[in-house]
Amino acid sequence: MSNPVVLVDTTKGEFLVELFADKAPLTVANFLSYVDDDFYVGTLFHRVVKGFMIQGGGLDNMMREKPTRPPVANEAANGLENLEGTVAMARTADPHSACAQFFVNTVDNPDLDHKGEDEFGYCVFGQVIDGMDVVKKIEKVRVKPQGDHEHAPADQVSINSITRFE
């Protein structure tokens, strides 16, 4: 059985992500439950840091956090690295706090990899397989602080939908 693929449709274009269900089964199941519920429709890429990553999937167009399911266990010890084009779960300082937000690494970010219980890392669960140019386009948008969000795009970048790609 092959890994599932999702199409991320944004106001800047589309990109395809292969989800590594074989390496991060809990994380992929959690992500797909949000996909299947259309949770991501109308959410934003609310954090864009050039030379680092783009983060989205949790805030609506008013920059309010959407209610989520309980967190999923962090599977960062799965051997996958935060390399350019990989997709990982965003979280708070608590290693096991990831819910719906995710980020796409726009460069290699070895500092985000799992190094042990004291440096748990961020769980990679996917890889952009087509449309990295769209990710790079999002990475280049102008940002300006908005409330608690210092890396928010000046002009919102919305996720129109994330759907399973057959």
Secondary structure, 3 states (H helix, E strand, C coil): CCCCEEEEEECCEEEEEEECCCCCHHHHHHHHHHHHCCCCCCEEEEEEECCCEEEECCECCCCCECCCCCCCCCCHHHCCCCCCCEEEECCCCCCCCCCCCEEEECCCCHHHCCCECCECCCCEEEEEEECHHHHHHHHCCCECCECCECCCECCCCEEEEEEECC
